[in-house]
Amino acid sequence: MSDLNRILAATDFSEEAERASYRAALLAAERHAQLDLLHVVSKPSLDALRDLFRASPDVPDQLLENVPHALQQQADVLARKAGIEVTARVAVGHVLDEILLASVETDMLVVGAHGLNWPREAILGTTAERLLGKCKRPMLVVKRQAETAYERVLVAVDFSDYSLNALLQATWIAPNADITAVHAYEVPFEGQLRRASVDKASITNYRNEARMKAVDSLRNIARDFGGDRYRVAQTVEHGNASRVILAKEQLLDAELIVIGKHGRSVGEEWLVGSVTRHILAGSKCDVLVVQEGIERRSTVNAQVRPQ
């Protein structure tokens, strides 16, 4: 993502999606990147509408004809405000599939935390959460109204292969921000040790050893990530990773949390996956989820230039 040339913002015209699109526009302006604006018309929903209006078949067609105009208007506004190039494209199909297909061609996917279909999301999970399981690009989930570039960024570090990448991407997406790398540690089987009547002093010693190891590992990552390590504050705290990260978000008034999609905290990738989901659900600020990279395919879209 050091070459952030193209950003994809998926919109369903909800307020949350508009926030995400504007944040994407700010990022595109800051990184001199192109912004692609995508709206997907759900084919199952369109088919259901056609069935409902069999007596008036023109109604669904008129609705479909209005969508590109509305999307183009939004693209024009973003292009003017941010002074960037914006493309506007409407696709018809399954929403997740179309977004994932379009994301392959870009360097980052930007989505809102929620969309218009809240009752469905309450049952199946948000579109962002469902995209997370399949998207191969860095995915930015926007929650706050964007006003300026990110100034306070929190990076969750678990010492997996994703940790260094998360720190790098934090410096790329927020080149002028104050960055804090945070690691939460726990003593393996501490609860069992207590139940086994292991004395408190021994457990405290185990904690201290775990903390020292974590501090050394965090220093090594800050040293090796290749950026200006002096602008990265480092903090190591004992406790559950989700609770530590969310508490640190409030303490620092963070505007962005950067976290890996996978990891190996206490040796189990599913745990970090759970942490990521808890952060997405519980955070008040935006969340950038680090993904694996895949080859990009080039496509041609009509460009909307700043006016």
TIKE-230609 format. One record per residue: y, x, z of N, C-alpha, C in turn; residue number from 1; residue in three letters. Coordinates in steps of 0.2 Angstrom, whole numbers. Layout:
TIKE-230609
(atom (Y X Z) (Y X Z) (Y X Z) NUM "ALA");
...
END
This chain:
TIKE-230609
(atom (-6 4 0) (0 0 0) (6 4 0) 1 "MET");
(atom (6 11 0) (12 15 -1) (15 13 -7) 2 "SER");
(atom (12 11 -12) (15 9 -19) (15 1 -19) 3 "ASP");
(atom (20 -1 -15) (21 -9 -14) (25 -11 -20) 4 "LEU");
(atom (22 -12 -26) (26 -14 -32) (26 -21 -33) 5 "ASN");
(atom (21 -25 -30) (20 -32 -32) (18 -36 -26) 6 "ARG");
(atom (21 -41 -24) (20 -45 -18) (18 -52 -21) 7 "ILE");
(atom (13 -55 -18) (11 -62 -20) (13 -67 -14) 8 "LEU");
(atom (17 -72 -15) (18 -77 -9) (15 -84 -12) 9 "ALA");
(atom (11 -86 -8) (8 -93 -9) (12 -98 -6) 10 "ALA");
(atom (13 -103 -9) (18 -109 -6) (15 -116 -8) 11 "THR");
(atom (15 -120 -3) (14 -127 -4) (20 -131 -3) 12 "ASP");
(atom (26 -128 -3) (32 -132 -2) (33 -134 5) 13 "PHE");
(atom (29 -132 10) (30 -134 17) (36 -129 20) 14 "SER");
(atom (38 -131 25) (44 -127 29) (41 -120 30) 15 "GLU");
(atom (35 -120 33) (31 -113 34) (31 -109 28) 16 "GLU");
(atom (29 -112 22) (28 -108 16) (35 -106 14) 17 "ALA");
(atom (40 -109 15) (47 -107 13) (49 -101 17) 18 "GLU");
(atom (47 -101 23) (49 -95 27) (45 -89 25) 19 "ARG");
(atom (38 -90 23) (34 -85 21) (37 -82 14) 20 "ALA");
(atom (39 -86 10) (42 -84 3) (48 -80 4) 21 "SER");
(atom (53 -82 9) (59 -79 10) (58 -72 13) 22 "TYR");
(atom (53 -71 17) (51 -65 20) (48 -60 15) 23 "ARG");
(atom (44 -63 10) (41 -59 5) (47 -57 0) 24 "ALA");
(atom (52 -61 -1) (58 -59 -5) (62 -53 -2) 25 "ALA");
(atom (63 -54 5) (66 -48 8) (62 -42 8) 26 "LEU");
(atom (56 -42 8) (51 -36 8) (52 -33 0) 27 "LEU");
(atom (52 -38 -4) (52 -36 -11) (59 -32 -13) 28 "ALA");
(atom (64 -35 -10) (71 -32 -11) (71 -25 -8) 29 "ALA");
(atom (68 -24 -2) (68 -18 2) (64 -13 -1) 30 "GLU");
(atom (58 -15 -4) (54 -10 -7) (54 -10 -15) 31 "ARG");
(atom (59 -13 -18) (61 -13 -25) (54 -16 -29) 32 "HIS");
(atom (51 -21 -26) (45 -24 -29) (46 -30 -32) 33 "ALA");
(atom (42 -32 -36) (42 -39 -40) (38 -44 -35) 34 "GLN");
(atom (41 -50 -35) (38 -55 -31) (35 -61 -36) 35 "LEU");
(atom (29 -62 -34) (25 -68 -38) (25 -74 -33) 36 "ASP");
(atom (27 -79 -36) (27 -86 -32) (22 -90 -35) 37 "LEU");
(atom (17 -92 -31) (11 -96 -33) (10 -102 -29) 38 "LEU");
(atom (10 -108 -33) (8 -114 -30) (1 -117 -34) 39 "HIS");
(atom (-4 -119 -29) (-10 -121 -32) (-10 -128 -31) 40 "VAL");
(atom (-11 -132 -36) (-13 -139 -36) (-20 -140 -35) 41 "VAL");
(atom (-22 -143 -29) (-29 -144 -28) (-33 -149 -33) 42 "SER");
(atom (-37 -146 -37) (-41 -150 -41) (-45 -156 -38) 43 "LYS");
(atom (-48 -155 -33) (-52 -161 -30) (-47 -166 -28) 44 "PRO");
(atom (-41 -164 -25) (-36 -169 -23) (-33 -172 -29) 45 "SER");
(atom (-32 -169 -35) (-29 -171 -41) (-34 -176 -44) 46 "LEU");
(atom (-41 -175 -44) (-46 -179 -46) (-46 -186 -42) 47 "ASP");
(atom (-45 -185 -36) (-45 -191 -31) (-39 -195 -33) 48 "ALA");
(atom (-34 -192 -34) (-27 -196 -36) (-28 -200 -43) 49 "LEU");
(atom (-31 -196 -47) (-33 -199 -54) (-37 -206 -53) 50 "ARG");
(atom (-42 -205 -49) (-47 -210 -47) (-43 -216 -44) 51 "ASP");
(atom (-38 -214 -40) (-35 -220 -36) (-30 -223 -41) 52 "LEU");
(atom (-27 -220 -45) (-22 -223 -50) (-25 -224 -57) 53 "PHE");
(atom (-31 -226 -57) (-34 -227 -64) (-31 -232 -68) 54 "ARG");
(atom (-27 -237 -64) (-23 -242 -68) (-17 -239 -70) 55 "ALA");
(atom (-15 -234 -67) (-8 -231 -70) (-9 -223 -70) 56 "SER");
(atom (-13 -221 -76) (-15 -214 -77) (-9 -210 -77) 57 "PRO");
(atom (-3 -212 -79) (3 -208 -80) (5 -205 -73) 58 "ASP");
(atom (4 -208 -68) (7 -206 -61) (4 -199 -60) 59 "VAL");
(atom (-2 -198 -60) (-4 -191 -58) (-1 -186 -63) 60 "PRO");
(atom (-1 -187 -69) (2 -183 -74) (9 -181 -73) 61 "ASP");
(atom (13 -186 -71) (20 -185 -70) (21 -181 -64) 62 "GLN");
(atom (17 -182 -59) (17 -178 -53) (16 -171 -55) 63 "LEU");
(atom (11 -169 -59) (9 -163 -61) (14 -159 -65) 64 "LEU");
(atom (18 -163 -69) (23 -161 -73) (29 -159 -69) 65 "GLU");
(atom (30 -162 -63) (36 -160 -59) (35 -154 -55) 66 "ASN");
(atom (29 -152 -54) (27 -146 -49) (30 -140 -52) 67 "VAL");
(atom (29 -138 -59) (32 -132 -61) (40 -131 -60) 68 "PRO");
(atom (43 -137 -61) (50 -137 -61) (52 -136 -53) 69 "HIS");
(atom (49 -139 -49) (51 -138 -42) (49 -130 -40) 70 "ALA");
(atom (44 -127 -42) (42 -121 -41) (47 -116 -44) 71 "LEU");
(atom (49 -117 -50) (54 -113 -53) (61 -113 -50) 72 "GLN");
(atom (63 -119 -47) (69 -120 -43) (69 -115 -37) 73 "GLN");
(atom (63 -115 -34) (62 -111 -28) (63 -103 -30) 74 "GLN");
(atom (59 -102 -35) (60 -95 -38) (67 -93 -40) 75 "ALA");
(atom (71 -97 -43) (77 -95 -44) (82 -94 -38) 76 "ASP");
(atom (81 -98 -33) (84 -97 -27) (83 -91 -24) 77 "VAL");
(atom (76 -89 -23) (74 -83 -20) (77 -77 -24) 78 "LEU");
(atom (77 -77 -31) (79 -72 -35) (86 -71 -34) 79 "ALA");
(atom (90 -76 -34) (97 -75 -32) (99 -72 -26) 80 "ARG");
(atom (96 -75 -20) (97 -73 -14) (95 -65 -13) 81 "LYS");
(atom (89 -63 -15) (87 -57 -14) (89 -52 -19) 82 "ALA");
(atom (91 -54 -25) (92 -49 -30) (86 -46 -33) 83 "GLY");
(atom (81 -50 -34) (75 -47 -36) (72 -51 -42) 84 "ILE");
(atom (66 -48 -45) (63 -52 -50) (57 -56 -47) 85 "GLU");
(atom (57 -62 -49) (52 -67 -46) (49 -71 -52) 86 "VAL");
(atom (42 -71 -52) (38 -75 -57) (36 -81 -53) 87 "THR");
(atom (36 -87 -57) (33 -93 -54) (27 -95 -58) 88 "ALA");
(atom (22 -97 -55) (16 -99 -58) (12 -105 -54) 89 "ARG");
(atom (10 -110 -58) (6 -115 -55) (-1 -115 -58) 90 "VAL");
(atom (-5 -115 -53) (-13 -115 -55) (-16 -122 -53) 91 "ALA");
(atom (-21 -124 -56) (-25 -130 -54) (-32 -128 -53) 92 "VAL");
(atom (-34 -129 -47) (-41 -127 -45) (-42 -128 -38) 93 "GLY");
(atom (-47 -124 -35) (-48 -124 -28) (-43 -119 -25) 94 "HIS");
(atom (-39 -121 -20) (-34 -118 -17) (-35 -111 -15) 95 "VAL");
(atom (-40 -110 -11) (-42 -103 -9) (-44 -99 -14) 96 "LEU");
(atom (-48 -101 -19) (-51 -97 -24) (-45 -95 -29) 97 "ASP");
(atom (-40 -99 -30) (-35 -97 -35) (-30 -92 -31) 98 "GLU");
(atom (-29 -93 -25) (-25 -88 -21) (-28 -81 -21) 99 "ILE");
(atom (-35 -81 -20) (-39 -75 -19) (-39 -71 -26) 100 "LEU");
(atom (-40 -75 -31) (-40 -73 -38) (-33 -69 -40) 101 "LEU");
(atom (-27 -73 -38) (-21 -70 -39) (-19 -64 -35) 102 "ALA");
(atom (-22 -64 -29) (-20 -58 -24) (-23 -52 -27) 103 "SER");
(atom (-29 -52 -31) (-32 -46 -33) (-27 -42 -37) 104 "VAL");
(atom (-22 -45 -41) (-17 -42 -45) (-11 -39 -41) 105 "GLU");
(atom (-11 -40 -35) (-5 -38 -31) (-6 -33 -26) 106 "THR");
(atom (-1 -31 -22) (-2 -26 -17) (-2 -29 -10) 107 "ASP");
(atom (1 -35 -10) (1 -39 -3) (1 -46 -4) 108 "MET");
(atom (-2 -50 0) (-2 -57 0) (2 -60 6) 109 "LEU");
(atom (7 -64 5) (11 -67 10) (10 -74 10) 110 "VAL");
(atom (8 -77 16) (7 -84 17) (10 -86 24) 111 "VAL");
(atom (11 -93 24) (14 -96 30) (8 -97 35) 112 "GLY");
(atom (10 -98 42) (5 -99 47) (1 -105 46) 113 "ALA");
(atom (5 -110 44) (2 -117 43) (5 -120 36) 114 "HIS");
(atom (1 -125 34) (4 -129 28) (5 -136 29) 115 "GLY");
(atom (5 -140 24) (6 -147 24) (0 -151 27) 116 "LEU");
(atom (-6 -148 26) (-12 -152 28) (-14 -150 35) 117 "ASN");
(atom (-10 -151 40) (-12 -150 47) (-18 -153 50) 118 "TRP");
(atom (-20 -159 49) (-26 -162 51) (-32 -159 49) 119 "PRO");
(atom (-32 -157 42) (-38 -154 39) (-38 -147 42) 120 "ARG");
(atom (-33 -143 43) (-33 -137 46) (-35 -137 53) 121 "GLU");
(atom (-34 -142 57) (-36 -142 64) (-44 -142 64) 122 "ALA");
(atom (-47 -145 59) (-54 -145 59) (-57 -139 56) 123 "ILE");
(atom (-54 -137 50) (-57 -131 46) (-54 -124 47) 124 "LEU");
(atom (-49 -124 51) (-45 -118 52) (-39 -118 47) 125 "GLY");
(atom (-34 -114 48) (-29 -113 44) (-31 -110 37) 126 "THR");
(atom (-27 -111 32) (-28 -108 26) (-28 -100 27) 127 "THR");
(atom (-23 -98 31) (-22 -91 32) (-29 -88 35) 128 "ALA");
(atom (-32 -92 40) (-38 -89 43) (-44 -89 38) 129 "GLU");
(atom (-44 -94 34) (-50 -95 29) (-49 -89 24) 130 "ARG");
(atom (-42 -88 22) (-41 -82 17) (-43 -76 20) 131 "LEU");
(atom (-42 -75 27) (-43 -69 30) (-50 -66 29) 132 "LEU");
(atom (-55 -71 29) (-62 -69 28) (-64 -66 21) 133 "GLY");
(atom (-60 -67 16) (-61 -65 9) (-56 -61 6) 134 "LYS");
(atom (-50 -61 8) (-45 -57 5) (-46 -50 6) 135 "CYS");
(atom (-45 -46 0) (-46 -39 0) (-39 -35 0) 136 "LYS");
(atom (-34 -39 1) (-27 -36 1) (-24 -36 8) 137 "ARG");
(atom (-19 -32 10) (-16 -33 16) (-13 -40 16) 138 "PRO");
(atom (-13 -44 21) (-11 -51 21) (-6 -52 27) 139 "MET");
(atom (0 -54 25) (5 -55 30) (6 -62 31) 140 "LEU");
(atom (5 -64 38) (5 -71 40) (12 -72 43) 141 "VAL");
(atom (16 -76 40) (23 -77 42) (24 -83 47) 142 "VAL");
(atom (27 -82 53) (28 -87 58) (36 -88 59) 143 "LYS");
(atom (39 -82 59) (47 -83 61) (51 -84 55) 144 "ARG");
(atom (57 -86 56) (62 -87 51) (64 -80 49) 145 "GLN");
(atom (64 -77 43) (66 -71 41) (74 -71 41) 146 "ALA");
(atom (77 -66 44) (84 -65 43) (86 -58 41) 147 "GLU");
(atom (82 -53 44) (83 -46 42) (77 -42 41) 148 "THR");
(atom (77 -36 39) (71 -32 39) (68 -31 46) 149 "ALA");
(atom (61 -30 46) (58 -29 53) (61 -24 57) 150 "TYR");
(atom (63 -25 63) (66 -19 67) (61 -17 73) 151 "GLU");
(atom (56 -22 75) (52 -20 81) (45 -22 79) 152 "ARG");
(atom (41 -17 78) (34 -18 76) (29 -15 81) 153 "VAL");
(atom (23 -19 82) (18 -18 86) (12 -16 82) 154 "LEU");
(atom (8 -11 83) (2 -9 79) (-4 -9 84) 155 "VAL");
(atom (-9 -13 83) (-15 -13 87) (-19 -8 85) 156 "ALA");
(atom (-21 -3 90) (-25 2 88) (-32 2 92) 157 "VAL");
(atom (-38 2 88) (-44 2 91) (-48 8 90) 158 "ASP");
(atom (-45 13 86) (-49 19 84) (-54 18 79) 159 "PHE");
(atom (-54 13 76) (-59 12 70) (-55 15 64) 160 "SER");
(atom (-59 15 58) (-56 17 52) (-49 14 50) 161 "ASP");
(atom (-49 8 53) (-43 3 51) (-37 5 55) 162 "TYR");
(atom (-37 9 60) (-32 10 65) (-26 14 61) 163 "SER");
(atom (-29 20 58) (-24 24 55) (-21 21 49) 164 "LEU");
(atom (-24 17 45) (-22 13 40) (-17 8 42) 165 "ASN");
(atom (-18 5 48) (-13 0 51) (-7 3 52) 166 "ALA");
(atom (-7 9 55) (-1 13 57) (3 15 51) 167 "LEU");
(atom (-1 17 46) (3 19 39) (6 13 36) 168 "LEU");
(atom (3 7 36) (6 1 33) (12 -1 37) 169 "GLN");
(atom (11 0 44) (17 -2 48) (23 2 46) 170 "ALA");
(atom (23 8 44) (28 12 42) (31 11 35) 171 "THR");
(atom (26 8 31) (28 6 24) (31 0 24) 172 "TRP");
(atom (29 -5 28) (32 -12 27) (38 -12 31) 173 "ILE");
(atom (39 -8 36) (45 -8 40) (47 0 41) 174 "ALA");
(atom (50 3 36) (52 10 36) (57 12 41) 175 "PRO");
(atom (61 7 44) (67 9 48) (66 5 55) 176 "ASN");
(atom (60 3 56) (58 -1 63) (56 4 68) 177 "ALA");
(atom (57 1 74) (54 5 80) (47 2 81) 178 "ASP");
(atom (42 7 81) (35 6 80) (32 8 87) 179 "ILE");
(atom (28 3 90) (24 4 96) (17 4 94) 180 "THR");
(atom (13 9 95) (5 9 94) (2 7 101) 181 "ALA");
(atom (-2 2 101) (-4 0 108) (-12 0 108) 182 "VAL");
(atom (-15 2 113) (-23 2 113) (-24 -1 120) 183 "HIS");
(atom (-29 -6 120) (-31 -9 126) (-38 -6 127) 184 "ALA");
(atom (-40 -4 133) (-47 -2 134) (-50 -5 140) 185 "TYR");
(atom (-56 -5 140) (-60 -8 146) (-66 -3 147) 186 "GLU");
(atom (-68 -3 154) (-74 1 155) (-80 -3 153) 187 "VAL");
(atom (-84 0 149) (-90 -4 147) (-95 -6 153) 188 "PRO");
(atom (-96 -12 153) (-101 -15 158) (-97 -15 165) 189 "PHE");
(atom (-91 -15 166) (-87 -15 172) (-89 -21 177) 190 "GLU");
(atom (-90 -27 174) (-92 -32 178) (-99 -31 181) 191 "GLY");
(atom (-104 -29 177) (-110 -28 179) (-110 -22 185) 192 "GLN");
(atom (-106 -17 184) (-106 -12 189) (-103 -15 196) 193 "LEU");
(atom (-99 -19 195) (-96 -23 201) (-102 -27 205) 194 "ARG");
(atom (-105 -31 200) (-111 -35 203) (-116 -31 206) 195 "ARG");
(atom (-117 -24 203) (-122 -20 206) (-120 -16 212) 196 "ALA");
(atom (-114 -18 215) (-111 -15 221) (-109 -8 220) 197 "SER");
(atom (-108 -5 214) (-105 1 213) (-98 2 216) 198 "VAL");
(atom (-97 7 220) (-91 7 224) (-85 8 220) 199 "ASP");
(atom (-79 5 223) (-73 4 219) (-70 11 217) 200 "LYS");
(atom (-71 16 221) (-69 23 219) (-72 25 212) 201 "ALA");
(atom (-78 24 212) (-82 26 206) (-80 23 200) 202 "SER");
(atom (-79 16 200) (-76 12 195) (-69 14 193) 203 "ILE");
(atom (-65 16 198) (-58 18 196) (-59 25 193) 204 "THR");
(atom (-63 29 194) (-64 36 191) (-66 34 184) 205 "ASN");
(atom (-71 30 183) (-73 28 176) (-67 25 172) 206 "TYR");
(atom (-63 21 175) (-57 19 172) (-52 24 170) 207 "ARG");
(atom (-51 29 174) (-46 35 173) (-49 39 167) 208 "ASN");
(atom (-56 40 167) (-59 44 162) (-58 40 155) 209 "GLU");
(atom (-59 34 155) (-58 30 149) (-51 30 146) 210 "ALA");
(atom (-46 30 151) (-39 30 149) (-37 37 146) 211 "ARG");
(atom (-39 42 149) (-38 49 147) (-40 50 140) 212 "MET");
(atom (-47 47 139) (-49 48 132) (-45 44 127) 213 "LYS");
(atom (-43 38 129) (-39 33 124) (-32 37 123) 214 "ALA");
(atom (-29 39 128) (-23 43 127) (-23 48 122) 215 "VAL");
(atom (-29 53 123) (-30 58 118) (-31 56 111) 216 "ASP");
(atom (-35 51 111) (-36 48 104) (-30 45 101) 217 "SER");
(atom (-26 42 105) (-20 39 102) (-15 44 100) 218 "LEU");
(atom (-15 49 103) (-10 55 102) (-13 58 95) 219 "ARG");
(atom (-19 59 94) (-22 62 88) (-20 57 82) 220 "ASN");
(atom (-21 51 83) (-19 46 77) (-12 47 76) 221 "ILE");
(atom (-7 47 81) (0 47 80) (1 54 76) 222 "ALA");
(atom (-2 59 78) (-1 66 75) (-4 66 68) 223 "ARG");
(atom (-9 63 66) (-12 63 60) (-10 58 54) 224 "ASP");
(atom (-6 53 56) (-5 48 51) (0 50 46) 225 "PHE");
(atom (3 56 47) (7 58 41) (14 56 41) 226 "GLY");
(atom (16 52 45) (23 50 45) (27 53 50) 227 "GLY");
(atom (33 50 52) (37 53 58) (34 51 64) 228 "ASP");
(atom (30 55 67) (26 53 73) (31 52 79) 229 "ARG");
(atom (37 55 79) (42 54 84) (45 47 85) 230 "TYR");
(atom (44 43 79) (47 36 80) (42 31 82) 231 "ARG");
(atom (36 34 83) (30 29 85) (29 30 93) 232 "VAL");
(atom (31 25 97) (29 25 104) (22 23 105) 233 "ALA");
(atom (19 26 110) (12 25 111) (11 22 118) 234 "GLN");
(atom (6 17 119) (5 14 125) (-2 13 126) 235 "THR");
(atom (-5 14 131) (-12 13 133) (-13 9 139) 236 "VAL");
(atom (-16 3 139) (-16 -2 145) (-23 -4 146) 237 "GLU");
(atom (-25 -5 152) (-32 -8 153) (-32 -16 153) 238 "HIS");
(atom (-37 -18 150) (-37 -26 149) (-40 -28 143) 239 "GLY");
(atom (-41 -35 142) (-43 -38 136) (-38 -36 131) 240 "ASN");
(atom (-41 -35 125) (-36 -33 119) (-32 -38 117) 241 "ALA");
(atom (-34 -44 116) (-30 -50 114) (-24 -51 119) 242 "SER");
(atom (-26 -51 126) (-21 -52 131) (-16 -47 131) 243 "ARG");
(atom (-18 -40 131) (-13 -35 131) (-9 -35 125) 244 "VAL");
(atom (-11 -36 119) (-7 -36 113) (-2 -42 114) 245 "ILE");
(atom (-4 -48 115) (1 -53 116) (6 -52 121) 246 "LEU");
(atom (4 -49 127) (9 -48 132) (14 -43 130) 247 "ALA");
(atom (12 -38 126) (16 -33 124) (21 -35 119) 248 "LYS");
(atom (18 -40 115) (23 -43 110) (29 -47 113) 249 "GLU");
(atom (27 -50 119) (33 -54 122) (37 -49 126) 250 "GLN");
(atom (34 -43 129) (38 -38 132) (43 -35 127) 251 "LEU");
(atom (41 -33 121) (45 -29 117) (49 -34 112) 252 "LEU");
(atom (48 -41 112) (51 -45 108) (49 -43 100) 253 "ASP");
(atom (43 -41 99) (40 -39 93) (42 -44 87) 254 "ALA");
(atom (43 -42 81) (44 -46 76) (38 -46 71) 255 "GLU");
(atom (34 -41 72) (28 -40 68) (22 -37 72) 256 "LEU");
(atom (16 -39 71) (10 -36 74) (6 -34 68) 257 "ILE");
(atom (4 -28 68) (0 -25 62) (-7 -24 66) 258 "VAL");
(atom (-13 -27 63) (-19 -26 66) (-24 -26 60) 259 "ILE");
(atom (-30 -22 62) (-35 -22 57) (-40 -28 57) 260 "GLY");
(atom (-42 -29 51) (-47 -35 50) (-53 -34 54) 261 "LYS");
(atom (-56 -28 53) (-62 -26 57) (-61 -20 61) 262 "HIS");
(atom (-66 -18 65) (-65 -12 69) (-72 -11 73) 263 "GLY");
(atom (-72 -7 78) (-78 -5 81) (-77 -5 89) 264 "ARG");
(atom (-72 -9 92) (-71 -9 99) (-78 -10 102) 265 "SER");
(atom (-79 -6 107) (-86 -6 111) (-91 -7 106) 266 "VAL");
(atom (-91 -4 100) (-97 -4 96) (-98 -10 92) 267 "GLY");
(atom (-94 -16 92) (-96 -22 89) (-90 -24 85) 268 "GLU");
(atom (-91 -25 78) (-86 -27 74) (-83 -34 75) 269 "GLU");
(atom (-88 -38 77) (-86 -45 78) (-81 -46 83) 270 "TRP");
(atom (-81 -42 88) (-76 -42 94) (-69 -41 91) 271 "LEU");
(atom (-68 -36 87) (-62 -35 84) (-60 -41 79) 272 "VAL");
(atom (-65 -43 76) (-63 -49 72) (-61 -55 76) 273 "GLY");
(atom (-64 -56 82) (-62 -61 87) (-55 -59 89) 274 "SER");
(atom (-53 -53 90) (-46 -51 93) (-41 -53 87) 275 "VAL");
(atom (-43 -51 81) (-38 -53 76) (-37 -61 75) 276 "THR");
(atom (-42 -65 76) (-41 -72 76) (-37 -74 82) 277 "ARG");
(atom (-38 -71 88) (-34 -73 93) (-27 -71 93) 278 "HIS");
(atom (-26 -66 90) (-19 -63 88) (-15 -68 83) 279 "ILE");
(atom (-19 -70 78) (-16 -75 73) (-14 -81 76) 280 "LEU");
(atom (-19 -84 81) (-18 -90 84) (-12 -90 90) 281 "ALA");
(atom (-12 -84 93) (-8 -84 99) (-1 -81 99) 282 "GLY");
(atom (0 -77 93) (6 -73 93) (12 -78 91) 283 "SER");
(atom (18 -76 92) (24 -80 90) (27 -76 84) 284 "LYS");
(atom (25 -70 83) (29 -66 78) (24 -66 72) 285 "CYS");
(atom (26 -63 66) (22 -62 60) (17 -57 62) 286 "ASP");
(atom (11 -58 58) (5 -54 59) (3 -51 52) 287 "VAL");
(atom (3 -44 51) (0 -41 45) (-7 -39 47) 288 "LEU");
(atom (-12 -42 43) (-19 -40 44) (-21 -35 38) 289 "VAL");
(atom (-23 -29 41) (-25 -24 36) (-32 -25 33) 290 "VAL");
(atom (-32 -24 26) (-38 -26 23) (-41 -20 19) 291 "GLN");
(atom (-47 -20 16) (-49 -15 12) (-46 -16 5) 292 "GLU");
(atom (-46 -11 1) (-43 -11 -5) (-48 -12 -11) 293 "GLY");
(atom (-46 -15 -16) (-50 -16 -22) (-46 -15 -28) 294 "ILE");
(atom (-49 -14 -34) (-46 -12 -40) (-41 -18 -42) 295 "GLU");
(atom (-36 -17 -45) (-31 -22 -47) (-32 -23 -54) 296 "ARG");
(atom (-31 -29 -57) (-31 -31 -64) (-24 -33 -66) 297 "ARG");
(atom (-22 -31 -72) (-15 -33 -74) (-15 -39 -77) 298 "SER");
(atom (-10 -43 -76) (-9 -49 -80) (-1 -50 -82) 299 "THR");
(atom (0 -54 -86) (7 -55 -89) (9 -62 -87) 300 "VAL");
(atom (15 -62 -83) (18 -68 -81) (25 -68 -84) 301 "ASN");
(atom (28 -74 -85) (35 -74 -87) (39 -72 -81) 302 "ALA");
(atom (44 -68 -81) (48 -66 -76) (55 -70 -75) 303 "GLN");
(atom (56 -71 -69) (63 -75 -67) (67 -70 -64) 304 "VAL");
(atom (72 -68 -68) (77 -63 -66) (83 -65 -61) 305 "ARG");
(atom (85 -61 -57) (91 -63 -53) (97 -66 -57) 306 "PRO");
(atom (100 -70 -54) (106 -73 -58) (112 -72 -54) 307 "GLN");
END
